[in-house]
Amino acid sequence: MYFEMHKHSHFSMFDGFDKVNNIVAYAKELGHKAVGISDHGNACGIVQLYLECKKQGLKPLMGVEAYFQPKFVQGEKKYHLCLYAINAKGYENLCRLISEANDVNFYRTMTVDFEILSKYSEGIICTSACIAGFISQSLAQGNKKMALKAAQKFQEIFEDNFYFEIQPMKIDEEGTQEKVNTQLMSLGKKLGIKSILTTDSHFTRQEDFDSYLIMHQLGKLGAAKGQGFTMEHIEQTYKERYMHSEEEITAKFKKMHGFYPQEQLDAMDEIYEKIDMELDFSGSIPECIDFKDTAKELTRVCIQTLKDTGRFTKKYIDRAKMEIAVIKGHGLCDYFLIVREYVQWAKDHDIYVGPGRGSCGGSLATELLGITEIDALVVGTDFDRFLRADKKKMPDIDLDFENGGQVDVIDHIIEKYYGRSSKISTFGYYVSTNLINDLAKVYEISKDELPRIKSIIQAHVPQMAHFEFEDISYKEVMKDNQVRTIDKEYKHFVKHFCMLCGQVKYYGQHPSGVLVTKGDIAKWVPMMKVKGQMICSYDKYDIEAVDMVKFDVLALRTLNVIHEIERVTGDKFDRRNVDDTTNRKMYSEFSEGNTLGIFQLNKKAAQDILRNIQADTLQDVIAAISLNRPGTLKLKTHEQYASNKQEIDDTTVWYPYTKDAYGSIIYQEHVMKICKGLADMPPARVDKLMKFKFNDEERGHLKEEFMEGAKTHSGISKEVTGPLFDAMALYLFNKGHGAGYALICEWQMYHKVKHKTEFWFSTLKYEANDLKKSEFLGEASADGIVIFLPHVNYSSEYSIRSVEGEQIIQMGYNSVANVGPKAVQEIMEERKKGPFKSYDDFYDRCKSRAITSRVIDGLLEEGALEFDKKKYIRRVTTYNSSLYMRGTRKNN
């Protein structure tokens, strides 16, 4: 049989074309029973290949086209060598050899040599690769002795798992490939090394070649270094490098060599039979290194916290026991304790930690462990949304840390679990805007013309997140007359756009994801070197797909704001200690929509919802945040919530499951309860509905399943359940997510009510957007806060100081236009020697290249160089007056 082995995906950046799922689908269309990928110097796509092959019923050959030297010597020539895992041990060894080659033998690219290959050969098939392989190059250059010696060494290491690649494609007029093929087959007979057929495929379908060429031109724009080939070379050499059927490749072989390649096909039969790839990542769940009996420790902490906080009651004990049993059942005690440790480490090192976000807000156990601050029984969140006994997917504990502090937390995790942890990859993809911009450069389209092209194409292309890219149908897009005109004006522009959307554009590090494994991380994932640092080759979606443990250490600037207020005031919000007067003031502000500067509630839409529903409890704030989503806004669910709050309608069939929202459907937990209670739908099917990642056909199946289930299980007609399903088939928050956000809002509102000056000072200090900052200044002034203009004799940043016994906010001169970091630094250094006495004194003392005429003009315009106190105060008074009017007009 024949199947594609030597195949490059888009992870061979700007040299390989097409996504892994398309490669597998086309292999199946061609009748292949297996398919491999072997990207240049990386294995970023092999787990996608594994999963996609399992889905489509093909055998996967998870591989890499490695860079090879007999012995690694930095700076010397490298050759190609293909390596494929055929079983679980082979996968482990492939991960290890790629990791070691990146770590030890890295010079511009990873490099394998005979020493590394000897250590990790078990379960791996090795092939001689293309014409750029070491043996092929030796033969092409007439060095038969070197080729013989190398072939014997590979045979010694891999035994009968070493094969020669025969590629029946013309690469030049001299017949180099044909000659090398003949010599490889002859050498194979001499040594007993079998040969196989490959195409070294760089694009998928034959008709993709023109888009493949365009991709190379995109690579030459500077997005990647590319392969260093000329376009003429690529056109001549790569035209036949598409995925072939067995009939095509055998016909080409016969034409080139004069006989049928039966031996080569038999060798591929042999490889097919060797593939036995079943991977189990469940053993990768990390161990907490702090405790031997983690189940015992987790239980102890939870029970002790209930006792310490006065909640040692049957209701709390029963909920805690239930959650602990599920956690133990999934073997996740270590996971929870690892999170607990780094959260506590952050708190011990004065790094502010958020209350938790996402579905972990449904877990009482996380709160008892000190991971979150959401009491599930008080807020009314469900553990089932986070974790169930039947739920196989790993739970996510998403946590926010103050911006900047998350870097220290990530470093702590990697240091504590050294050799078992790493940052993870992220891939930048060509999406609508950046692809059109780059294609326009290739086509040399003028800047004046570009907006027209962009608007027309984008009007017919769904705006999808990069990891959810589906193929864009060229045929469908071309139904529009304007699109057809563009494709005609700029030959196949639209076709190339459709083909290249979703292609990898660059590699990077994920800013918040950390992978931790049991034992050596290189056993589980191939590591690669990015900007001098070893990181996991897979991105967060691939890690999640195989249920490996990823920790999300997120950054949230709002926490910096709160932390700064607490530092200045010495006051931290604790609901148990808030007096009734303060509580009423807080919720009066919420219900009136006075939430400028409050997380998630800054904008008019959220403020209107708060006023509409008269948000006077924490539950209302949770609801307001969750209602401010496109789907619920479209259905005007916020109006229903407000109406039901005034006069409860308990007659609907879904009311028993939505009491916490007065009968309105606004949380994923509502969907779970309704689908279970009314239709007895399996939890996995409800999960599918809540993810809101289904096409029209799937949506139809889910709707019919729900309506039929409700009719059978509860006797409810489809006239009722049809519209009910439509209300549930929206993107909804889980309540734990809304609760985590609402707690942050409550923390901020407490300080806004109790410590106005400190609240606005901190909010202004950490706001980077000038338009928002201007709006905040007006609001602060309307709140009675006095704002002093920047001055070189005061702080470079926003600060609080006392003027005639009154606390005022001093604007920092780093906020002045054109005053950059170097200018700020020089002014600060000079100010340490004593205050500036006059404009001339400032000018004489600050003469560096950083203090330009533009800097001085900016400082003069803002009053920062006004040394006459009366004039400065007059400017301040005028400024505050205008701020006040701006704020009061807004509020009225």
Stockholm file with secondary structure:
# STOCKHOLM 1.0

chainA/1-892         MYFEMHKHSHFSMFDGFDKVNNIVAYAKELGHKAVGISDHGNACGIVQLYLECKKQGLKPLMGVEAYFQPKFVQGEKKYHLCLYAINAKGYENLCRLISEANDVNFYRTMTVDFEILSKYSEGIICTSACIAGFISQSLAQGNKKMALKAAQKFQEIFEDNFYFEIQPMKIDEEGTQEKVNTQLMSLGKKLGIKSILTTDSHFTRQEDFDSYLIMHQLGKLGAAKGQGFTMEHIEQTYKERYMHSEEEITAKFKKMHGFYPQEQLDAMDEIYEKIDMELDFSGSIPECIDFKDTAKELTRVCIQTLKDTGRFTKKYIDRAKMEIAVIKGHGLCDYFLIVREYVQWAKDHDIYVGPGRGSCGGSLATELLGITEIDALVVGTDFDRFLRADKKKMPDIDLDFENGGQVDVIDHIIEKYYGRSSKISTFGYYVSTNLINDLAKVYEISKDELPRIKSIIQAHVPQMAHFEFEDISYKEVMKDNQVRTIDKEYKHFVKHFCMLCGQVKYYGQHPSGVLVTKGDIAKWVPMMKVKGQMICSYDKYDIEAVDMVKFDVLALRTLNVIHEIERVTGDKFDRRNVDDTTNRKMYSEFSEGNTLGIFQLNKKAAQDILRNIQADTLQDVIAAISLNRPGTLKLKTHEQYASNKQEIDDTTVWYPYTKDAYGSIIYQEHVMKICKGLADMPPARVDKLMKFKFNDEERGHLKEEFMEGAKTHSGISKEVTGPLFDAMALYLFNKGHGAGYALICEWQMYHKVKHKTEFWFSTLKYEANDLKKSEFLGEASADGIVIFLPHVNYSSEYSIRSVEGEQIIQMGYNSVANVGPKAVQEIMEERKKGPFKSYDDFYDRCKSRAITSRVIDGLLEEGALEFDKKKYIRRVTTYNSSLYMRGTRKNN
#=GR chainA/1-892 SS CCCCCSBCCTTSTTTSCSCHHHHHHHHHHTTCSEEEEEEETCCTTHHHHHHHHHHHTCEEEEEEEEEECSSCCTTSCCEEEEEEECBHHHHHHHHHHHHHHHHTSBSSSBCBCHHHHHHSCTTEEEECCSTTBHHHHHHHTTCHHHHHHHHHHHHHHHGGGEEEEECCCCCSTTCHHHHHHHHHHHHHHHHTCCEEECCCBSSSSGGGHHHHHHHHHHIIIIISCCCSCCHHHHHHHSTTCSCCCHHHHHHHHHHHHSSCCHHHHHHHHHHHHHCBCCCCGGGGCCCCTTCSCHHHHHHHHHHHHHHHTTCCSHHHHHHHHHHHHHHHHTTCHHHHHHHHHHHHHHHHTTCCBCSCBGGGGGCHHHHHTTSCCCCHHHHTCCGGGTCCTTCCSCCCCEEEEETTHHHHHHHHHHHHTTTTEEEEEEEEECCHHHHHHHHHHHTTCCTTTHHHHHHHHHTTSCCCCGGGCCCCCHHHHTTSHHHHHHHHHTTTHHHHHHHHTTCEEEEEEEEEEEEECSSCGGGTSCEEEETTEEEEEEEHHHHHHTTCCEEEEEEEHHHHHHHHHHHHHCCCCCGGGCCHHHHHHHHHHHHTTCCTTSTTCCSHHHHHHHHHHTCCSHHHHHHHHHHCSHHHHHTTHHHHHHHHHHSCCCCSTTGGGCGGGTTCCCBHHHHHHHHHHHHCCCHHHHHHHHHTCCCHHHHHHHHHHHHHHHHHHHCCCHHHHHHHHHHHSSCCBCHHHHHHHHHHHHHHHHHHHHCHHHHHHHHHHTCCCHHHHHHHHHHHHHTTCCEECCCTTSCSSCEEEEETTEEEEECCGGGSTTCCHHHHHHHHHHHHTCCCCSHHHHHHHCCSTTSCHHHHHHHHHTTTTCCCHHHHHHHHHHHHHHHHHHHHHHHC
#=GC SS_cons         CCCCCSBCCTTSTTTSCSCHHHHHHHHHHTTCSEEEEEEETCCTTHHHHHHHHHHHTCEEEEEEEEEECSSCCTTSCCEEEEEEECBHHHHHHHHHHHHHHHHTSBSSSBCBCHHHHHHSCTTEEEECCSTTBHHHHHHHTTCHHHHHHHHHHHHHHHGGGEEEEECCCCCSTTCHHHHHHHHHHHHHHHHTCCEEECCCBSSSSGGGHHHHHHHHHHIIIIISCCCSCCHHHHHHHSTTCSCCCHHHHHHHHHHHHSSCCHHHHHHHHHHHHHCBCCCCGGGGCCCCTTCSCHHHHHHHHHHHHHHHTTCCSHHHHHHHHHHHHHHHHTTCHHHHHHHHHHHHHHHHTTCCBCSCBGGGGGCHHHHHTTSCCCCHHHHTCCGGGTCCTTCCSCCCCEEEEETTHHHHHHHHHHHHTTTTEEEEEEEEECCHHHHHHHHHHHTTCCTTTHHHHHHHHHTTSCCCCGGGCCCCCHHHHTTSHHHHHHHHHTTTHHHHHHHHTTCEEEEEEEEEEEEECSSCGGGTSCEEEETTEEEEEEEHHHHHHTTCCEEEEEEEHHHHHHHHHHHHHCCCCCGGGCCHHHHHHHHHHHHTTCCTTSTTCCSHHHHHHHHHHTCCSHHHHHHHHHHCSHHHHHTTHHHHHHHHHHSCCCCSTTGGGCGGGTTCCCBHHHHHHHHHHHHCCCHHHHHHHHHTCCCHHHHHHHHHHHHHHHHHHHCCCHHHHHHHHHHHSSCCBCHHHHHHHHHHHHHHHHHHHHCHHHHHHHHHHTCCCHHHHHHHHHHHHHTTCCEECCCTTSCSSCEEEEETTEEEEECCGGGSTTCCHHHHHHHHHHHHTCCCCSHHHHHHHCCSTTSCHHHHHHHHHTTTTCCCHHHHHHHHHHHHHHHHHHHHHHHC
//
